[in-house]
Amino acid sequence: MRVLVVEDDEVLADGLARGLRQDAIAVDVATDGRAAIEKVDVNDYDVVVLDRDLPGVHGDDVCRHMAASAAKARILMLTAASGLADRVAGLELGADDYLPKPFAMVELLARVHALARRTGPSRAPMLRRGDITLSPSERTVTRADRAVRLTRKEFAVLEGLMSADGAVVSAETLLEKAWDEHIDPFTNALRVTMVTLRRKLGDPAVIETEIGVGYRIP
């Protein structure tokens, strides 16, 4: 999953980004509305966590822009205003969900995951390919009933492959969903992660490489 956090309070933005990354989510950050619009126009996000009260380009205008564009990302709007009229106004602008400040990180994570499930085909609460089972919500993986301990990046890559339901997933897609905008497109980070992931999953090998195309779990 890839998320954009739009928040002008840099301390809060940093805290949100760290909390989301701890949940194996790739996170980009924008601290104003103009930067947010630039990022959503060029990147494929699953969810945008959007502060409504942004300086300059207001959060409402960012929301309107996304609603009028081809962006598929779901919008979780954050604001200090928690009245019913404020919530209704935010939803009418195009937001998919609304979370008043202050909030608990665990609730924000739950709402982000719920919104991400709505960005594409319905996702099962448990992913299975062969004898491998992955729980996105609990961040657990088992193979043949054996627990497999993975790093956040390994987990994100495996989830991306299993969500594809046997289809080939390009290296570019895995980098986009498991890392963030700062990743060097020529990095060997994915290749290294794939080596350790394959080792941890054990034999027989389940991740196939389609040379020049990508990876898949048949």
N, C-alpha and C positions, 0 to 999 in steps of 0.2 A: 504494500500500500504506500502511496505517496501523498503527503499532506502539505498544504501551504498554510502557515500561520501568519496572519496579518494583524499586528498589534504594535501600537506606537510606544507603549511602555516596554523599553528594551529588557528590563529585568524580568517582567512577566513573560515576554516573548521568549527569552532564553529558557525560563523555567518550563514553559509549555513545550518547547522544542526538545528539551532534555527528557521530559516525561514521556513524550511520544516516541522518542528514539529508544528509550528503555523497553518499549513495547514492540520493538522490531519494525518501526515505521520510519520510512525515509521522510525527512522534513526539510522544507525550505522556509525561509522567514522573510517577510517584508514589513517594514516599519512605517509605511505610508501607503495611501491609496493608489498613487500613481505607479509605484513600484509593483504593487499587487496586480494591477491591470496588465502591466508589461509581462509579469510572470505567468499569469493565467492564459495569456494570449499565445505563449510559446511552449508551455509545458502541459503535460497531461496529468492533472491531479485527480485523485479520487475524492478528496474532501478539502474544502477551504474553511479554516477556522478564522472567522472574520470579526474583528472588533468593529462595532458600529460607529463609535465616536472617534473617527480618525481625523487628524488635521489635514488641511489642504483638500484633497479629493476625499470626500466623506465616504464612510462605509456603505451608506445607502446607494451612492453612485457606483461603487464597485459592484454591489449586488445587482443593480440595474444593468450594468455592462455585461455581467456574466449571464444574466437571464436572457439578454438580447443576442448573445453570441452563441457560438457552437460549443462552448465549454460544457463538458459533461459532469464536472465536479459538483458534488453536493455541498451546500453551504450551511455551516453551523455558525450562527450569528451570536456574538458575545456583546453584552452591554451592561452598564451599571443600572440602567433603567429597567425595572422589572414589572411595571404595571401592565395590566391586561391590554390596554390600548397600544403600548409600545410593542408587546409581543405580536399582536395582530398586525401592526404596521410593518414589522420586520418580515413576517411571513408573506404579507401581500406584496412585498418588494421582490420576492423570489427566493427568500431563505427557506431551507428545508427543515431547520430546527433552530431553537432559540434557547440560549443558556444565560441566565442573569449572573452577574458578578456579585459577590464572590461565589466560587464554585469549588467542588472537590475534584481533584484530578481524576479520580476513579470514575466519576460520573462523565467527565468530558471524554475519557477514553471509551467508555461504553457507548456514548452517543456517536463518536467518530466511527467506531466499528459498525454500529447499526446503519449509519449513513453510507459507509463504504459498501455494505452488502446491497445497496440500492443503485449503485452506479453501473451495474451490468446485470448479467443473468443471475438469478437467485443462487446464492452460495449456501451449500450445506453447512450446518454447524460443525461437521466433522468431515475432513477430506480423507479419502482412501484410494490408494493405488496399490494393487497387489496386497502384500502383507504389511504395508506401511500405513499408519494412521496418524493424522495431524489434526490437532485441535487449535484453530486460530484464536479462540477466546482464552483458552488456558495456556497457550504457547507450549504445548507438549507434543512430543513425537514418540511413537513406538514402532518397532519393527518386529513382527512375529512375537508380540507381547513383551518385547524387551525395550525398556526406556532408552531413548537416544538423547543425549545432552548436546544441544547445539548452541552456538553463539547467535546473537541477534541477526547477523548478516546471513549465516547459514540457514537459519530458520526462514528468513524472508525469501531467500532463493528457493528453498524447498517448497514453500507455500506457493510461490509463483509458478513453479513447475507442476505441482499437483493440481492447482486451480485450472491449468490448461487442459486437463482431462485427456491427456495423451498427445496433444498437439505440440508442435515444435515452438519453443519460445526463444526469440532472438537474444543475443547477448546484450544488445542495446536496450531491450525491454527490461531485462533483469537488472541492468545497471540503473535504469530510470526508476524502477519500483523499489529497489533495495538500498540504493544509495541516495544521493541528492544532486542538486545542480552544480555542486563544486567538484564532483568526481571527474577526473581526467578521462575522456573517452578512449584514450590509448592505454589506460592503466591495466595491469594484470591482476587487479584485485579480484575480479570475478573468477579468473582462472585458478587463483590460489584458493579462494573460497570453495570452488567446485572440487578441488583435490581433497581438502579436509572434509567436506560434506560426504563425498563418496567413501572416504575411509571410515567415517563414523557410522554410516549406514551399513557398511560391511558387505559381505558376499552373500549371494551373487549380486553383481553390480546391477543397478536399476536405472541409473541415469545414462542415457545414450547421447553421444555427440553427433550432430549432423554437421559435418565439416562445411564451413562457410555459411551455415544457416542458423544454428543454435543448438539448444539442448531439449531433451524431452524425457518423460518417464512413460513408457508405453503401457 
